[in-house]
Amino acid sequence: MSNYIEYNDTIAFHPGYYIKEIVDESGLTQEDFAKRLDTTPKNLSLLVRGEQNLSIDIAVKLSRMIGTSVNYWLNLQNAYDSLIAEFKSEKELVRERIIFENFDYKFFRENYALPDFPRQKDEQIKALRSFLNVATLTVLSKKDMSVSFRNSASGLTEANTIKANAMVQIAANMALKTKAPRFNKKSFEAAVEYALTLTRNHRDFYPLIRKAFLDAGVIFIILPNISGSKTNGATKKVGDHIMLMVNDRRLNADSFWFTLFHEIGHIMNGDLGISFEGERGDREDAADKFAENSLIPYEKYQEFIARARFDLRSIKDFANKIDRDPGIVLGRLQNDKKVDFDDWTLKPLRHKYKVKTAI
């Protein structure tokens, strides 16, 4: 290691650089100089080579031996440390610019009221870093950054990882600002049963579910989707609570409720993490099964499909019988290939939500 470092036409001199000059000018060997300084030759050698910071003890001894002030030497060390920190910050910013290319800053400006900073990319990076509450945007590229990426989440690009982590970070930050009691599984199970009674309440279901879940220690958050995140939802332990996040990528009644209950299934099974589009595996299958059977009771569904009547009226009647939004039944029939996705006669059964969340 050198006792000075150059970066972008700036040089940071380690105190050892100046100590070496003094040793050379003294005519003494480093060993003799070290003895007079009341330190070891090895310690002095490390200082001269810039491999060890200047201690207060050595600063005091140098001031006594040479006639300088203690602050003179401590200021040299502080100036060196400050420049090195600045060099590292500038190098980190270069890496952050690469990560930042994965985002559309307009998305954060419009959805989270970040400052405009037109054509000022570095200022946008600083604003996004502050909003996400991270030291550097580069942490978003790590799969273990905020929440578990299950082994079944294969084929994800770095861009997918970065965007998914950003969404979880936003939700986690919101959860940290939300007061909630300790998570209680029994209370949550009751809240989940209550949520099932609200599938046809298209107007007020979100605040009602959010309040019921919150009372059970689960903070339910719906976020605008970051394009390319490939996330369906995420669950994370936040203090004594659990954060449950879904995005607005799929707000048709069937896909929204299935996504929500898929994430609830993960909570019930004690399997927290991010759910990605197309993800498969035992844990995902278990969460899917939980969602299917919660939204449409298994035996009743089997009786319904056995009749093989899937016209508009039959679907509505069955949905009324089980007290569910008919779009949920339609989505299940489409997924099970009982009806075609492009059957226009069933289009009136579909309902698309518009959910606005307070950020």
C-alpha positions as CSV (number, residue, x, y, z in Angstrom):
1,M,0.0,0.0,0.0
2,S,1.3,3.5,-0.9
3,N,1.5,6.4,1.5
4,Y,-0.4,8.5,-1.0
5,I,-3.4,7.8,-3.3
6,E,-4.3,9.5,-6.5
7,Y,-7.9,9.7,-7.8
8,N,-9.3,12.1,-10.4
9,D,-6.3,14.5,-10.3
10,T,-6.5,14.7,-6.5
11,I,-3.8,13.2,-4.2
12,A,-4.5,12.1,-0.6
13,F,-1.2,12.1,1.4
14,H,-1.1,9.7,4.4
15,P,0.7,11.1,7.5
16,G,3.3,8.4,6.8
17,Y,4.4,10.3,3.6
18,Y,5.5,13.3,5.8
19,I,7.0,11.1,8.4
20,K,9.2,9.4,5.8
21,E,10.4,12.8,4.6
22,I,11.4,13.7,8.2
23,V,13.2,10.3,8.7
24,D,15.1,10.8,5.4
25,E,16.1,14.4,6.3
26,S,17.2,13.3,9.8
27,G,20.0,11.1,8.5
28,L,18.8,8.3,10.8
29,T,17.8,4.8,9.8
30,Q,14.2,4.0,10.4
31,E,15.2,1.7,13.3
32,D,17.1,4.5,15.0
33,F,14.3,7.0,14.4
34,A,11.8,4.5,15.8
35,K,13.9,4.1,19.0
36,R,14.1,7.9,19.5
37,L,10.3,8.1,18.9
38,D,9.8,5.4,21.5
39,T,8.0,3.0,19.2
40,T,8.9,-0.2,17.4
41,P,10.6,-0.3,13.9
42,K,7.7,-2.4,12.6
43,N,5.1,0.2,13.8
44,L,7.1,3.0,12.2
45,S,7.5,1.0,9.0
46,L,3.7,0.5,8.8
47,L,3.1,4.2,9.3
48,V,5.6,5.2,6.6
49,R,4.1,2.8,4.1
50,G,0.6,4.1,4.8
51,E,-0.6,0.8,6.1
52,Q,-1.6,2.0,9.6
53,N,-3.4,5.1,10.8
54,L,-1.6,7.6,13.0
55,S,-2.6,7.1,16.6
56,I,-2.9,9.9,19.2
57,D,0.0,8.3,21.0
58,I,2.4,8.6,18.0
59,A,1.0,12.1,17.3
60,V,2.0,13.2,20.8
61,K,5.5,11.6,20.5
62,L,6.1,13.2,17.1
63,S,5.1,16.6,18.4
64,R,7.5,16.3,21.4
65,M,10.3,15.0,19.2
66,I,10.0,17.5,16.3
67,G,8.4,20.5,18.0
68,T,5.1,20.5,16.2
69,S,1.6,20.5,17.7
70,V,-0.4,17.3,18.3
71,N,-3.2,18.8,16.2
72,Y,-0.9,19.2,13.2
73,W,-0.5,15.4,12.9
74,L,-4.1,14.6,13.8
75,N,-5.3,17.1,11.1
76,L,-3.1,15.3,8.6
77,Q,-4.7,12.0,9.4
78,N,-8.2,13.6,9.3
79,A,-7.6,15.2,6.0
80,Y,-6.3,11.9,4.6
81,D,-9.3,10.1,5.9
82,S,-11.7,12.7,4.5
83,L,-10.2,12.5,1.0
84,I,-10.2,8.7,1.0
85,A,-13.9,8.8,2.1
86,E,-14.6,11.2,-0.8
87,F,-12.7,9.0,-3.3
88,K,-14.8,6.0,-2.1
89,S,-18.0,8.0,-2.3
90,E,-17.2,9.0,-5.9
91,K,-16.4,5.4,-6.9
92,E,-19.6,4.2,-5.3
93,L,-21.5,6.9,-7.2
94,V,-20.1,5.4,-10.4
95,R,-21.5,2.0,-9.5
96,E,-24.8,3.6,-8.4
97,R,-25.3,5.1,-11.8
98,I,-25.2,1.6,-13.3
99,I,-27.9,0.5,-10.8
100,F,-30.0,3.6,-11.4
101,E,-30.2,2.8,-15.1
102,N,-32.7,0.1,-14.2
103,F,-35.2,2.7,-12.9
104,D,-37.5,5.3,-14.5
105,Y,-37.1,8.3,-12.1
106,K,-40.5,9.6,-13.4
107,F,-42.2,6.7,-11.6
108,F,-40.9,7.8,-8.2
109,R,-41.6,11.4,-8.9
110,E,-45.2,10.7,-9.8
111,N,-46.0,8.1,-7.2
112,Y,-43.9,9.3,-4.3
113,A,-43.4,13.0,-4.9
114,L,-39.6,12.9,-5.2
115,P,-38.0,16.2,-6.4
116,D,-37.9,16.7,-10.2
117,F,-34.1,17.3,-10.8
118,P,-34.5,17.3,-14.6
119,R,-31.4,16.0,-16.4
120,Q,-29.5,15.9,-13.0
121,K,-28.9,12.2,-12.7
122,D,-26.6,12.3,-9.7
123,E,-29.2,14.4,-7.8
124,Q,-31.9,11.9,-8.7
125,I,-29.7,9.1,-7.4
126,K,-29.2,10.9,-4.1
127,A,-33.0,11.6,-3.8
128,L,-33.8,7.9,-4.6
129,R,-31.2,6.7,-2.1
130,S,-32.6,8.9,0.6
131,F,-36.2,7.9,-0.2
132,L,-35.3,4.2,0.0
133,N,-33.3,4.8,3.1
134,V,-30.2,3.0,1.9
135,A,-26.5,4.0,2.0
136,T,-26.0,3.1,-1.6
137,L,-28.3,1.9,-4.4
138,T,-25.9,-1.0,-5.1
139,V,-27.3,-2.9,-2.1
140,L,-30.5,-3.4,-4.3
141,S,-28.6,-5.9,-6.4
142,K,-28.2,-8.4,-3.5
143,K,-30.7,-11.2,-3.3
144,D,-30.4,-11.3,0.5
145,M,-30.7,-7.5,0.8
146,S,-34.1,-7.2,2.5
147,V,-36.2,-10.4,2.3
148,S,-35.7,-14.0,1.2
149,F,-35.5,-14.9,-2.4
150,R,-36.8,-18.5,-2.4
151,N,-34.7,-21.2,-4.2
152,S,-37.5,-21.6,-6.7
153,A,-37.1,-18.0,-7.9
154,S,-34.8,-19.0,-10.8
155,G,-34.2,-17.1,-14.1
156,L,-34.2,-13.7,-12.5
157,T,-32.0,-11.0,-14.0
158,E,-30.1,-8.5,-12.0
159,A,-32.7,-5.9,-13.1
160,N,-35.5,-8.0,-11.7
161,T,-33.7,-8.3,-8.4
162,I,-33.0,-4.6,-8.2
163,K,-36.6,-3.6,-8.9
164,A,-38.0,-6.2,-6.6
165,N,-35.8,-5.1,-3.7
166,A,-36.8,-1.5,-4.3
167,M,-40.4,-2.4,-3.9
168,V,-39.8,-4.4,-0.7
169,Q,-37.8,-1.5,0.6
170,I,-40.6,0.9,0.0
171,A,-43.1,-1.3,1.7
172,A,-40.8,-2.1,4.6
173,N,-40.2,1.6,5.2
174,M,-43.9,2.2,5.2
175,A,-44.4,-0.6,7.7
176,L,-41.7,0.8,10.0
177,K,-43.8,4.0,10.3
178,T,-47.0,2.1,11.0
179,K,-48.1,1.4,14.6
180,A,-49.4,-2.1,15.1
181,P,-49.7,-4.7,17.8
182,R,-47.6,-7.8,17.9
183,F,-48.5,-10.4,15.3
184,N,-51.1,-12.8,16.5
185,K,-51.7,-15.8,14.2
186,K,-55.1,-16.6,15.8
187,S,-56.3,-13.0,15.4
188,F,-55.0,-13.0,11.8
189,E,-56.9,-16.2,10.9
190,A,-60.1,-14.4,12.1
191,A,-59.2,-11.3,10.0
192,V,-58.6,-13.5,7.0
193,E,-62.1,-15.0,7.4
194,Y,-63.5,-11.5,7.6
195,A,-61.6,-10.5,4.4
196,L,-63.4,-13.3,2.5
197,T,-66.7,-11.6,3.2
198,L,-65.5,-8.5,1.4
199,T,-64.7,-9.8,-2.1
200,R,-67.9,-8.2,-3.5
201,N,-67.4,-4.9,-1.6
202,H,-65.5,-3.3,-4.5
203,R,-65.5,0.1,-3.0
204,D,-64.5,-0.2,0.6
205,F,-62.7,-3.6,0.9
206,Y,-59.1,-2.2,1.2
207,P,-59.4,0.0,4.2
208,L,-61.6,-2.6,5.9
209,I,-59.1,-5.4,5.3
210,R,-56.2,-3.2,6.2
211,K,-57.7,-2.3,9.6
212,A,-58.6,-5.9,10.4
213,F,-55.1,-7.1,9.4
214,L,-53.5,-4.3,11.3
215,D,-55.3,-5.3,14.5
216,A,-53.8,-8.7,14.1
217,G,-50.2,-7.3,13.6
218,V,-50.1,-7.6,9.8
219,I,-49.5,-4.4,7.9
220,F,-51.2,-4.7,4.5
221,I,-49.7,-2.5,1.8
222,I,-50.6,-2.1,-1.9
223,L,-48.0,-0.5,-4.0
224,P,-47.8,0.7,-7.6
225,N,-45.8,-1.8,-9.5
226,I,-42.3,-1.1,-10.7
227,S,-42.3,-2.4,-14.3
228,G,-40.0,-5.3,-14.6
229,S,-39.9,-6.3,-10.9
230,K,-41.7,-9.6,-11.8
231,T,-43.1,-9.5,-8.2
232,N,-46.6,-10.6,-7.2
233,G,-46.2,-9.8,-3.6
234,A,-43.9,-10.1,-0.5
235,T,-44.1,-10.8,3.2
236,K,-41.5,-9.7,5.7
237,K,-41.0,-9.7,9.5
238,V,-40.8,-6.0,10.6
239,G,-40.1,-5.8,14.3
240,D,-43.0,-7.7,16.1
241,H,-45.2,-7.3,13.0
242,I,-45.5,-8.8,9.5
243,M,-45.6,-6.7,6.4
244,L,-47.8,-8.0,3.6
245,M,-47.3,-6.3,0.3
246,V,-49.0,-6.8,-3.1
247,N,-48.6,-4.6,-6.1
248,D,-51.3,-3.1,-8.4
249,R,-50.0,-5.1,-11.5
250,R,-53.0,-7.4,-11.4
251,L,-56.0,-5.6,-10.0
252,N,-58.7,-7.7,-11.7
253,A,-60.8,-9.2,-8.9
254,D,-59.7,-12.8,-9.5
255,S,-56.0,-12.1,-9.8
256,F,-55.9,-9.6,-6.9
257,W,-57.7,-11.9,-4.4
258,F,-55.6,-14.9,-5.5
259,T,-52.4,-12.9,-5.1
260,L,-53.5,-11.6,-1.7
261,F,-54.4,-15.1,-0.4
262,H,-51.3,-16.6,-1.9
263,E,-49.3,-14.2,0.3
264,I,-51.5,-15.0,3.3
265,G,-50.8,-18.6,2.7
266,H,-47.1,-17.9,3.0
267,I,-47.7,-16.2,6.3
268,M,-49.8,-19.1,7.6
269,N,-47.0,-21.5,6.6
270,G,-44.3,-19.4,8.2
271,D,-42.6,-18.9,4.8
272,L,-41.9,-15.2,4.4
273,G,-40.2,-13.8,1.3
274,I,-40.9,-12.5,-2.2
275,S,-43.3,-14.2,-4.6
276,F,-42.3,-13.9,-8.3
277,E,-44.2,-14.4,-11.5
278,G,-44.0,-18.0,-12.7
279,E,-42.3,-19.2,-9.5
280,R,-42.8,-22.9,-8.7
281,G,-41.9,-25.3,-5.9
282,D,-43.4,-27.0,-2.9
283,R,-43.8,-23.7,-1.0
284,E,-45.5,-21.9,-3.9
285,D,-47.8,-24.9,-4.5
286,A,-48.8,-24.9,-0.8
287,A,-49.5,-21.2,-1.0
288,D,-51.5,-21.6,-4.2
289,K,-53.6,-24.4,-2.7
290,F,-54.3,-22.3,0.4
291,A,-55.5,-19.5,-1.9
292,E,-57.6,-21.7,-4.1
293,N,-59.4,-23.5,-1.2
294,S,-59.9,-20.3,0.8
295,L,-61.4,-18.3,-2.0
296,I,-63.6,-21.2,-3.3
297,P,-64.2,-24.1,-0.9
298,Y,-62.9,-27.3,-2.5
299,E,-66.0,-29.5,-2.2
300,K,-68.4,-26.9,-3.4
301,Y,-66.2,-26.1,-6.3
302,Q,-66.1,-29.8,-7.2
303,E,-69.9,-30.0,-7.1
304,F,-70.1,-26.9,-9.3
305,I,-67.7,-28.1,-12.1
306,A,-69.4,-31.6,-12.0
307,R,-72.5,-29.9,-13.4
308,A,-70.4,-28.5,-16.3
309,R,-72.6,-25.4,-16.7
310,F,-70.3,-22.4,-17.0
311,D,-72.6,-19.7,-18.6
312,L,-73.0,-16.2,-17.1
313,R,-76.0,-17.0,-15.0
314,S,-74.6,-20.3,-13.6
315,I,-71.3,-18.6,-12.6
316,K,-73.2,-15.7,-10.9
317,D,-75.5,-18.1,-9.0
318,F,-72.6,-20.2,-7.7
319,A,-70.7,-17.0,-6.7
320,N,-73.7,-15.8,-4.8
321,K,-74.1,-19.2,-3.1
322,I,-70.5,-19.1,-1.8
323,D,-70.6,-15.3,-1.2
324,R,-67.7,-14.5,-3.5
325,D,-67.2,-12.0,-6.3
326,P,-68.1,-13.8,-9.5
327,G,-64.8,-12.7,-11.1
328,I,-63.0,-15.0,-8.6
329,V,-65.0,-17.9,-9.9
330,L,-64.4,-16.9,-13.5
331,G,-60.7,-16.7,-12.9
332,R,-60.6,-20.1,-11.4
333,L,-62.5,-21.6,-14.3
334,Q,-60.2,-20.0,-16.7
335,N,-57.1,-21.2,-14.9
336,D,-58.6,-24.7,-14.8
337,K,-59.3,-24.4,-18.6
338,K,-63.0,-24.9,-18.0
339,V,-63.8,-21.7,-20.0
340,D,-61.8,-19.7,-22.5
341,F,-60.0,-16.5,-21.5
342,D,-61.4,-14.8,-24.6
343,D,-65.1,-15.7,-24.0
344,W,-66.7,-12.3,-24.4
345,T,-70.0,-13.4,-23.0
346,L,-68.4,-13.7,-19.6
347,K,-66.7,-10.3,-19.7
348,P,-69.4,-8.6,-17.5
349,L,-68.1,-10.8,-14.6
350,R,-64.7,-9.2,-14.5
351,H,-64.1,-6.3,-12.3
352,K,-61.0,-4.2,-12.2
353,Y,-60.1,-2.4,-9.0
354,K,-58.6,1.1,-8.7
355,V,-56.8,1.3,-5.4
356,K,-55.0,4.4,-4.2
357,T,-52.8,4.0,-1.2
358,A,-51.5,6.8,1.1
359,I,-47.7,6.9,1.0
